[in-house]
Amino acid sequence: MTFEEMQKTIEGMLAVQRQLQESQIQLNERQMQLQESQLELRERQLRFQDAQERERETLQVMIEEMTRFIERSNRNERRIEQLIGYSITNESEHLDIEQRFRNLEARLSELESQN
């Protein structure tokens, strides 16, 4: 093999090596971009999970408030039914006692909430 042939062979090998290095650099850049994308995705997932948790807590509070509202509504409905029954049967004495009892219950609730 002549000097020129060896030089061309070496130049060809160097060109292949350069291409391999460039491909490796591109692959490394793509890997870095993928890692950055994965980090961004993870951050978005964490924010989404946080938002879901806050929404779950909000829904839980709303459910508790609705339950209290329904209970209060049921109590008021029973009281209305009692009042209607009292007015129909003229049980005004019983009504006075019931009113006093409710006043005591309200006062007790106030005292409990203050403590």
HUSULPE-V273452 format. One record per helix or strand of 3 or more residues. SS is the DSSP state (alpha for helix, beta for strand). FROM is the first residue (numbers start at 1). TO is the last residue. Records with the same first field share a line. If there is no record, write none. Layout:
SS->FROM-TO  FROM-TO
This chain:
alpha->3-89  92-114
